[in-house]
Amino acid sequence: MASIDIRCRPSIPLRRERVFRASARRQRGAAAVLAAVWIGADVVALGVIDVGNVYLVRRQLQRSADMAAVAGAQTIGMAGGCATATVSAQQSAPQNGYKGAGPVSVICGRWSRTGGDTQFDTSGAMPLNAVQVTATQNVRHFFIGPARDVQAVATAKAVDTASFALSTSLATLSGGAINGLLGALLGANVSLDVAAWQALASANVQLGDLATQLGVASMNDLLDSNTTVADLADAMATVLSRNGTASASVTSALATIRAAANGGPKLALGDSAGAPGLLAIGLADKQAAASATVSALDALIVAAELAHGKSALELGAALDPSAIPGITLPARLTAKAAILQPPVIAVGESGMDSSGNYRTSAHAAQVRAYLDVKLQVPPILLLPAVTVDLPLYVEAAQGTADLAATQCAASRAASTSTIVVRTGIANACIGGDAASNMSNLTSPSTCQQPATIATLTVPLLLTSVSANINVGSVSPPSGVQATLQASEPTTRTFNGVAGDTDDYQSTNTNGLGSAAGELLAQLAAQLQQPDALFVSVGGATANPAVSSAVQPLLTFLVGSLTPLLSGLDTLLVPLFQLLGAQVGVSTVHAISQTCSDAQLVN
């Protein structure tokens, strides 16, 4: 008989109770998870509130730091320098929402651009032109975590610039003299009265406005561009008329000059390697000069000189070396001179750079002469005949002006610029770079490279060597220099008001034209010093055997060059006097001083 499986099954009420209990357990688990989610959301919300509060505080703190840095930069160029800037920054911060426990931290320095890089230099480079402010505030969290410090840093700069012109003759607005000078440069008749010239001398044109009128977008573009004297005069007339600063006399004078120029060749507005331009701007950031101004008269005279392009006169006939007593060797002389150089304009920032050179300088000379002396030297012992080529630069009535300092104040009358003027009587040098001094408009003239004056073949036993005879020294590289200079520079201070009595200031060495005598004799004396002449082979100093073989020629050259150089003295001095060189006088015309608005840079 088959077995029967009989199981006990719960009743319906019991099953319902079990289902209810399981459902309750599931609901309690879901509620716990939901509660955890809501608690987490609440915590995140509270954290967001704290983070948002920190963000708002940091933003307000950055604004306070920005405003404090700008306030400090605006006053760093005033009396007191960094101390004044620090007070300004620390007073500005709380006025603009700063709520830190202590005053903001202030560091003064110099903001500059080297190549494409910018830097904030706190090593003491002058002049100070930037302020860095660090603002710190303690922020308490409302809900999560302890309090924390929030920090903001801001850097602002303000560059003060000045523009001036240097000439080495007294600035006299004689109508006939200026008419003749400008007319000769333009190749046309210019006839203006003294009143018109005086009006042009006091008419200042802002460089930024000039750039806009000439159709360029920035100062860098302006300095890279070219224009004609006619277009420059036309642009100046438009700018001055638009600004309401042009009198009828100025407008008429500029129209006369424009007509006289009649187009003409183009000239470079900015300096380039080996070629001078209208503006020598001593600023790493050229755009900072946009608010500087130049005198319409000074700019037009320099522009006419550059466009003329042939201010150098041939002086070979006047300086014939065959007429010098004591010269028996065949000698030829090529000579060029720039006569009565017009004012040199400089625009830039004051002080010295990291190399110890002034950032903004101008150099001028009434007479510049480049002499290329060639001597035919006969064979000496075993040495062949050789041609000696001596590159010589001479200038008379030279001057250099350096922008040493600017100080801005609440008014133009109280603002000042300080210019150091070095006035010389005469200067001469022999060097490989002697000719480049003819276009030097920024620094005292020097020959910084030795000159190779002859190349010859030296026989040595079974071989021969090609050797160079050089003047100067290899280390440090230099030529031979002689200078008649005022013993001490003169410091001139100008206020920021254009058109008043201190705009033109002169310094005089009290030197006479005859004082330039013996200048070239000084060079001859230096050539007699040991190692003034040296021999090189392949760019390196020759070995003792080569130097010994060439020594007779070196001795002969010193003996021949001494009377030649001394004899040129007797010809140059009367020539300088005949050309009207007023030796030893430098005149600085302070054109403008600009106290720039501060701007954030970091």
ROGUTI-868425 format. One record per residue (C-alpha): residue number from 1; residue in one letter; x, y, z. Coordinates in steps of 0.05 Angstrom, whole numbers. Example, Ala and Ser with C-alpha at 12.3 -4.5 7.8 and 13.67 -1.06 7.14 Angstrom:
# residues 2
R   resi   resn        u        v        w
R      1      a      246      -90      156
R      2      s      273      -21      143
This chain:
# residues 602
R   resi   resn        u        v        w
R      1      m        0        0        0
R      2      a       30       67      -20
R      3      s       52      116       35
R      4      i       17      182       43
R      5      d       58      248       60
R      6      i       15      290      104
R      7      r       46      362      120
R      8      c       21      414      167
R      9      r        5      480      134
R     10      p       -3      546      174
R     11      s      -69      577      176
R     12      i      -84      639      134
R     13      p      -82      687      193
R     14      l      -13      663      212
R     15      r       14      674      142
R     16      r      -13      745      142
R     17      e       23      760      207
R     18      r       89      736      180
R     19      v       83      778      116
R     20      f       66      839      158
R     21      r      127      829      202
R     22      a      174      822      142
R     23      s      145      885      111
R     24      a      156      923      175
R     25      r      228      903      178
R     26      r      238      926      106
R     27      q      206      993      120
R     28      r      250     1005      181
R     29      g      313      992      138
R     30      a      290     1039       83
R     31      a      275     1093      135
R     32      a      345     1086      164
R     33      v      377     1093       95
R     34      l      333     1152       78
R     35      a      351     1185      144
R     36      a      425     1175      130
R     37      v      416     1206       61
R     38      w      381     1267       89
R     39      i      432     1276      144
R     40      g      488     1272       92
R     41      a      452     1323       49
R     42      d      445     1369      109
R     43      v      519     1362      123
R     44      v      537     1378       51
R     45      a      490     1438       51
R     46      l      522     1464      114
R     47      g      591     1453       83
R     48      v      570     1490       20
R     49      i      549     1549       63
R     50      d      617     1550       97
R     51      v      654     1543       30
R     52      g      612     1597       -1
R     53      n      626     1642       58
R     54      v      701     1630       49
R     55      y      695     1645      -25
R     56      l      658     1711      -11
R     57      v      710     1732       40
R     58      r      767     1715       -7
R     59      r      735     1755      -63
R     60      q      725     1815      -18
R     61      l      796     1806        8
R     62      q      824     1806      -62
R     63      r      787     1870      -78
R     64      s      815     1902      -15
R     65      a      885     1879      -34
R     66      d      877     1905     -105
R     67      m      855     1973      -83
R     68      a      910     1977      -30
R     69      a      964     1958      -81
R     70      v      939     2012     -130
R     71      a      938     2064      -74
R     72      g     1009     2046      -55
R     73      a     1035     2048     -127
R     74      q     1003     2116     -137
R     75      t     1046     2146      -82
R     76      i     1111     2107      -87
R     77      g     1141     2159     -132
R     78      m     1128     2215      -82
R     79      a     1171     2239      -25
R     80      g     1180     2184       26
R     81      g     1181     2129      -26
R     82      c     1164     2061        4
R     83      a     1144     2090       71
R     84      t     1092     2135       38
R     85      a     1067     2077       -5
R     86      t     1061     2032       55
R     87      v     1018     2082       93
R     88      s      974     2093       31
R     89      a      963     2019       22
R     90      q      948     2004       95
R     91      q      899     2062       99
R     92      s      864     2042       35
R     93      a      853     1969       55
R     94      p      802     1979      111
R     95      q      768     2034       71
R     96      n      754     1981       18
R     97      g      727     1926       62
R     98      y      789     1894       94
R     99      k      772     1865      163
R    100      g      836     1829      181
R    101      a      864     1831      252
R    102      g      927     1868      231
R    103      p      946     1916      176
R    104      v      960     1888      106
R    105      s     1032     1869       90
R    106      v     1066     1915       40
R    107      i     1129     1901        0
R    108      c     1159     1954      -46
R    109      g     1200     1935     -107
R    110      r     1212     1945     -180
R    111      w     1167     1914     -233
R    112      s     1205     1905     -298
R    113      r     1204     1866     -363
R    114      t     1267     1830     -387
R    115      g     1257     1801     -456
R    116      g     1189     1769     -452
R    117      d     1191     1756     -377
R    118      t     1167     1801     -321
R    119      q     1193     1803     -251
R    120      f     1181     1837     -184
R    121      d     1250     1855     -158
R    122      t     1256     1869      -84
R    123      s     1332     1872      -82
R    124      g     1334     1948      -80
R    125      a     1334     1965     -155
R    126      m     1316     2038     -164
R    127      p     1271     2073     -175
R    128      l     1217     2035     -139
R    129      n     1156     2032     -182
R    130      a     1112     1975     -154
R    131      v     1077     1953      -90
R    132      q     1057     1883      -71
R    133      v     1002     1877      -18
R    134      t      985     1813       21
R    135      a      918     1815       58
R    136      t      903     1760      109
R    137      q      837     1749      146
R    138      n      815     1694      194
R    139      v      749     1663      174
R    140      r      707     1622      223
R    141      h      665     1565      196
R    142      f      592     1567      216
R    143      f      582     1492      218
R    144      i      641     1449      198
R    145      g      714     1450      221
R    146      p      758     1501      255
R    147      a      771     1573      232
R    148      r      822     1583      176
R    149      d      864     1640      147
R    150      v      846     1666       78
R    151      q      898     1705       39
R    152      a      899     1750      -23
R    153      v      959     1780      -59
R    154      a      959     1838     -108
R    155      t     1016     1876     -144
R    156      a     1009     1944     -177
R    157      k     1059     1988     -214
R    158      a     1062     2061     -234
R    159      v     1118     2083     -281
R    160      d     1138     2156     -279
R    161      t     1171     2181     -343
R    162      a     1203     2245     -367
R    163      s     1224     2270     -436
R    164      f     1280     2318     -450
R    165      a     1325     2342     -506
R    166      l     1400     2352     -503
R    167      s     1440     2399     -548
R    168      t     1511     2422     -542
R    169      s     1500     2494     -562
R    170      l     1460     2548     -526
R    171      a     1387     2546     -547
R    172      t     1376     2612     -582
R    173      l     1312     2621     -620
R    174      s     1343     2666     -673
R    175      g     1294     2663     -731
R    176      g     1349     2670     -783
R    177      a     1392     2615     -753
R    178      i     1336     2564     -747
R    179      n     1307     2582     -815
R    180      g     1376     2570     -845
R    181      l     1387     2504     -808
R    182      l     1319     2474     -823
R    183      g     1319     2500     -894
R    184      a     1387     2469     -908
R    185      l     1363     2402     -880
R    186      l     1298     2403     -920
R    187      g     1331     2431     -983
R    188      a     1279     2486     -987
R    189      n     1268     2557     -964
R    190      v     1238     2563     -894
R    191      s     1220     2633     -869
R    192      l     1187     2639     -801
R    193      d     1192     2694     -751
R    194      v     1218     2686     -680
R    195      a     1148     2685     -651
R    196      a     1129     2625     -694
R    197      w     1192     2587     -672
R    198      q     1177     2603     -599
R    199      a     1106     2577     -607
R    200      l     1132     2512     -637
R    201      a     1182     2505     -581
R    202      s     1127     2508     -529
R    203      a     1078     2463     -567
R    204      n     1082     2393     -537
R    205      v     1053     2331     -572
R    206      q     1034     2269     -533
R    207      l     1066     2206     -562
R    208      g     1003     2165     -554
R    209      d      962     2216     -593
R    210      l     1017     2219     -647
R    211      a     1014     2143     -654
R    212      t      939     2144     -664
R    213      q      943     2199     -715
R    214      l      997     2162     -754
R    215      g      952     2100     -756
R    216      v      989     2053     -709
R    217      a      959     2017     -649
R    218      s     1014     2020     -597
R    219      m     1081     2052     -577
R    220      n     1118     1991     -602
R    221      d     1084     1998     -670
R    222      l     1101     2072     -670
R    223      l     1175     2059     -657
R    224      d     1175     2006     -712
R    225      s     1144     2052     -763
R    226      n     1171     2103     -813
R    227      t     1144     2170     -836
R    228      t     1165     2232     -873
R    229      v     1178     2301     -844
R    230      a     1117     2327     -881
R    231      d     1071     2273     -853
R    232      l     1100     2284     -783
R    233      a     1086     2359     -787
R    234      d     1016     2345     -812
R    235      a     1002     2294     -757
R    236      m     1027     2343     -704
R    237      a      982     2398     -730
R    238      t      922     2352     -728
R    239      v      936     2328     -657
R    240      l      949     2397     -630
R    241      s      886     2425     -664
R    242      r      843     2368     -638
R    243      n      868     2378     -567
R    244      g      855     2453     -572
R    245      t      928     2470     -556
R    246      a      949     2496     -625
R    247      s      950     2570     -635
R    248      a      943     2600     -705
R    249      s     1018     2613     -704
R    250      v     1033     2539     -691
R    251      t      985     2515     -744
R    252      s     1013     2563     -796
R    253      a     1085     2544     -778
R    254      l     1072     2470     -785
R    255      a     1037     2481     -852
R    256      t     1098     2520     -876
R    257      i     1146     2465     -855
R    258      r     1101     2412     -886
R    259      a     1102     2449     -952
R    260      a     1178     2459     -949
R    261      a     1189     2384     -935
R    262      n     1146     2366     -996
R    263      g     1142     2291     -980
R    264      g     1215     2272     -978
R    265      p     1248     2208     -955
R    266      k     1221     2167     -897
R    267      l     1255     2166     -829
R    268      a     1252     2115     -773
R    269      l     1213     2137     -712
R    270      g     1249     2090     -664
R    271      d     1322     2070     -655
R    272      s     1345     2004     -685
R    273      a     1411     1967     -684
R    274      g     1463     2014     -713
R    275      a     1412     2065     -738
R    276      p     1385     2123     -697
R    277      g     1312     2142     -698
R    278      l     1272     2203     -679
R    279      l     1256     2176     -608
R    280      a     1306     2143     -561
R    281      i     1259     2113     -509
R    282      g     1294     2082     -449
R    283      l     1238     2037     -425
R    284      a     1233     1962     -426
R    285      d     1158     1970     -432
R    286      k     1153     2021     -488
R    287      q     1079     2028     -480
R    288      a     1091     2065     -414
R    289      a     1117     2125     -455
R    290      a     1050     2135     -490
R    291      s     1032     2192     -443
R    292      a     1100     2227     -450
R    293      t     1105     2288     -495
R    294      v     1157     2317     -542
R    295      s     1168     2388     -566
R    296      a     1144     2399     -637
R    297      l     1205     2441     -653
R    298      d     1256     2392     -626
R    299      a     1222     2333     -660
R    300      l     1219     2367     -728
R    301      i     1292     2389     -727
R    302      v     1316     2318     -709
R    303      a     1268     2288     -760
R    304      a     1295     2334     -814
R    305      e     1366     2314     -795
R    306      l     1350     2240     -800
R    307      a     1312     2249     -866
R    308      h     1369     2290     -895
R    309      g     1415     2231     -883
R    310      k     1477     2268     -907
R    311      s     1497     2313     -849
R    312      a     1567     2283     -853
R    313      l     1613     2329     -893
R    314      e     1674     2305     -931
R    315      l     1735     2336     -898
R    316      g     1791     2300     -934
R    317      a     1815     2362     -970
R    318      a     1816     2402     -906
R    319      l     1855     2348     -869
R    320      d     1913     2331     -915
R    321      p     1963     2288     -876
R    322      s     2017     2303     -928
R    323      a     2018     2374     -900
R    324      i     2037     2350     -830
R    325      p     2110     2363     -812
R    326      g     2148     2300     -796
R    327      i     2106     2253     -840
R    328      t     2150     2225     -894
R    329      l     2110     2161     -909
R    330      p     2055     2158     -961
R    331      a     1991     2173     -923
R    332      r     1918     2181     -944
R    333      l     1860     2205     -902
R    334      t     1786     2194     -910
R    335      a     1748     2240     -863
R    336      k     1674     2252     -850
R    337      a     1644     2300     -799
R    338      a     1574     2313     -773
R    339      i     1568     2388     -760
R    340      l     1522     2422     -711
R    341      q     1480     2363     -691
R    342      p     1408     2381     -674
R    343      p     1379     2365     -605
R    344      v     1375     2291     -585
R    345      i     1307     2273     -554
R    346      a     1302     2220     -499
R    347      v     1239     2193     -466
R    348      g     1239     2143     -410
R    349      e     1244     2123     -337
R    350      s     1295     2148     -288
R    351      g     1349     2111     -250
R    352      m     1399     2057     -268
R    353      d     1388     1986     -292
R    354      s     1419     1923     -263
R    355      s     1483     1936     -303
R    356      g     1494     2004     -273
R    357      n     1473     2042     -336
R    358      y     1422     2098     -337
R    359      r     1356     2075     -366
R    360      t     1345     2141     -404
R    361      s     1403     2180     -433
R    362      a     1419     2227     -490
R    363      h     1487     2241     -521
R    364      a     1503     2297     -569
R    365      a     1564     2332     -598
R    366      q     1571     2395     -640
R    367      v     1623     2363     -685
R    368      r     1634     2289     -697
R    369      a     1690     2266     -742
R    370      y     1709     2197     -766
R    371      l     1779     2193     -794
R    372      d     1805     2133     -832
R    373      v     1880     2141     -836
R    374      k     1920     2097     -884
R    375      l     1996     2092     -882
R    376      q     2040     2054     -931
R    377      v     2097     2023     -891
R    378      p     2158     1998     -930
R    379      p     2190     1929     -918
R    380      i     2226     1923     -851
R    381      l     2279     1869     -842
R    382      l     2245     1804     -866
R    383      l     2175     1834     -861
R    384      p     2138     1854     -925
R    385      a     2109     1922     -940
R    386      v     2042     1933     -906
R    387      t     1984     1981     -908
R    388      v     1963     2007     -840
R    389      d     1889     2026     -833
R    390      l     1876     2067     -770
R    391      p     1802     2079     -752
R    392      l     1797     2143     -710
R    393      y     1736     2178     -680
R    394      v     1739     2249     -655
R    395      e     1684     2293     -627
R    396      a     1684     2364     -599
R    397      a     1636     2398     -551
R    398      q     1603     2333     -530
R    399      g     1553     2324     -475
R    400      t     1513     2267     -442
R    401      a     1450     2276     -401
R    402      d     1422     2221     -356
R    403      l     1353     2220     -324
R    404      a     1374     2205     -252
R    405      a     1309     2212     -215
R    406      t     1236     2234     -219
R    407      q     1192     2252     -161
R    408      c     1117     2262     -169
R    409      a     1076     2305     -123
R    410      a     1005     2330     -118
R    411      s     1019     2387     -167
R    412      r     1063     2394     -228
R    413      a     1100     2452     -196
R    414      a     1121     2408     -137
R    415      s     1140     2348     -182
R    416      t     1212     2345     -203
R    417      s     1259     2309     -250
R    418      t     1334     2307     -238
R    419      i     1382     2303     -297
R    420      v     1457     2292     -291
R    421      v     1496     2328     -345
R    422      r     1568     2311     -365
R    423      t     1597     2363     -410
R    424      g     1661     2351     -447
R    425      i     1711     2391     -488
R    426      a     1734     2336     -535
R    427      n     1738     2261     -541
R    428      a     1777     2214     -586
R    429      c     1787     2139     -593
R    430      i     1817     2087     -638
R    431      g     1779     2021     -644
R    432      g     1744     1972     -689
R    433      d     1678     2004     -673
R    434      a     1701     2076     -681
R    435      a     1654     2091     -739
R    436      s     1592     2070     -699
R    437      n     1601     2130     -654
R    438      m     1577     2175     -710
R    439      s     1506     2151     -696
R    440      n     1511     2143     -621
R    441      l     1455     2184     -589
R    442      t     1449     2153     -520
R    443      s     1516     2145     -483
R    444      p     1586     2173     -478
R    445      s     1626     2154     -539
R    446      t     1678     2099     -530
R    447      c     1715     2049     -573
R    448      q     1698     1983     -540
R    449      q     1732     1937     -590
R    450      p     1806     1932     -609
R    451      a     1821     1953     -680
R    452      t     1859     1908     -729
R    453      i     1901     1960     -765
R    454      a     1944     1914     -809
R    455      t     1951     1842     -832
R    456      l     2017     1813     -855
R    457      t     2053     1748     -869
R    458      v     2108     1731     -819
R    459      p     2163     1683     -842
R    460      l     2183     1632     -789
R    461      l     2237     1581     -807
R    462      l     2204     1531     -854
R    463      t     2135     1562     -854
R    464      s     2099     1629     -851
R    465      v     2041     1655     -809
R    466      s     1987     1706     -825
R    467      a     1984     1754     -765
R    468      n     1943     1814     -747
R    469      i     1969     1878     -714
R    470      n     1917     1906     -666
R    471      v     1908     1969     -625
R    472      g     1875     1963     -556
R    473      s     1865     1904     -510
R    474      v     1831     1837     -513
R    475      s     1811     1829     -440
R    476      p     1771     1870     -426
R    477      p     1758     1886     -500
R    478      s     1772     1960     -514
R    479      g     1806     2008     -561
R    480      v     1849     2067     -541
R    481      q     1813     2128     -511
R    482      a     1829     2201     -496
R    483      t     1780     2250     -465
R    484      l     1779     2323     -444
R    485      q     1720     2323     -396
R    486      a     1693     2366     -341
R    487      s     1720     2340     -275
R    488      e     1651     2332     -243
R    489      p     1582     2323     -272
R    490      t     1529     2377     -261
R    491      t     1461     2361     -232
R    492      r     1401     2400     -257
R    493      t     1331     2397     -228
R    494      f     1268     2414     -267
R    495      n     1197     2421     -243
R    496      g     1138     2389     -279
R    497      v     1110     2453     -308
R    498      a     1123     2461     -382
R    499      g     1135     2531     -409
R    500      d     1164     2564     -347
R    501      t     1233     2593     -334
R    502      d     1269     2528     -315
R    503      d     1255     2490     -379
R    504      y     1323     2506     -410
R    505      q     1385     2497     -366
R    506      s     1458     2497     -389
R    507      t     1523     2475     -360
R    508      n     1591     2502     -383
R    509      t     1660     2473     -372
R    510      n     1690     2541     -388
R    511      g     1733     2505     -439
R    512      l     1762     2542     -498
R    513      g     1768     2516     -569
R    514      s     1843     2512     -562
R    515      a     1835     2465     -503
R    516      a     1822     2409     -553
R    517      g     1895     2413     -573
R    518      e     1939     2355     -554
R    519      l     1878     2308     -553
R    520      l     1905     2264     -608
R    521      a     1974     2271     -579
R    522      q     1945     2236     -518
R    523      l     1926     2178     -563
R    524      a     1996     2177     -591
R    525      a     2025     2174     -521
R    526      q     1980     2115     -504
R    527      l     2004     2078     -565
R    528      q     2074     2082     -535
R    529      q     2052     2044     -473
R    530      p     2069     1969     -468
R    531      d     2016     1923     -498
R    532      a     1979     1981     -532
R    533      l     1995     1945     -597
R    534      f     1989     1869     -597
R    535      v     1995     1814     -648
R    536      s     1943     1760     -659
R    537      v     1938     1697     -701
R    538      g     1870     1666     -716
R    539      g     1837     1709     -663
R    540      a     1884     1688     -607
R    541      t     1945     1725     -580
R    542      a     2006     1706     -621
R    543      n     2060     1662     -591
R    544      p     2127     1695     -570
R    545      a     2162     1675     -635
R    546      v     2111     1712     -679
R    547      s     2108     1773     -632
R    548      s     2184     1777     -631
R    549      a     2188     1775     -707
R    550      v     2137     1831     -713
R    551      q     2166     1875     -659
R    552      p     2209     1918     -706
R    553      l     2146     1936     -745
R    554      l     2108     1954     -680
R    555      t     2165     2000     -660
R    556      f     2166     2032     -728
R    557      l     2090     2043     -726
R    558      v     2092     2077     -659
R    559      g     2146     2124     -685
R    560      s     2106     2139     -748
R    561      l     2037     2148     -716
R    562      t     2060     2195     -661
R    563      p     2075     2255     -708
R    564      l     2015     2238     -751
R    565      l     1965     2242     -693
R    566      s     1999     2302     -662
R    567      g     1998     2337     -730
R    568      l     1924     2323     -738
R    569      d     1913     2363     -674
R    570      t     1939     2425     -708
R    571      l     1889     2416     -765
R    572      l     1828     2394     -725
R    573      v     1827     2450     -674
R    574      p     1824     2508     -724
R    575      l     1772     2468     -764
R    576      f     1728     2459     -702
R    577      q     1733     2533     -687
R    578      l     1718     2551     -760
R    579      l     1656     2508     -758
R    580      g     1631     2545     -696
R    581      a     1639     2492     -643
R    582      q     1623     2525     -576
R    583      v     1665     2477     -535
R    584      g     1642     2456     -467
R    585      v     1568     2477     -465
R    586      s     1509     2430     -458
R    587      t     1437     2452     -455
R    588      v     1380     2408     -430
R    589      h     1309     2424     -449
R    590      a     1260     2391     -401
R    591      i     1200     2376     -445
R    592      s     1151     2340     -399
R    593      q     1143     2297     -337
R    594      t     1088     2244     -333
R    595      c     1064     2212     -269
R    596      s     1029     2149     -294
R    597      d      965     2122     -264
R    598      a      976     2058     -225
R    599      q      954     1992     -254
R    600      l      948     1921     -229
R    601      v     1000     1874     -259
R    602      n      990     1811     -218
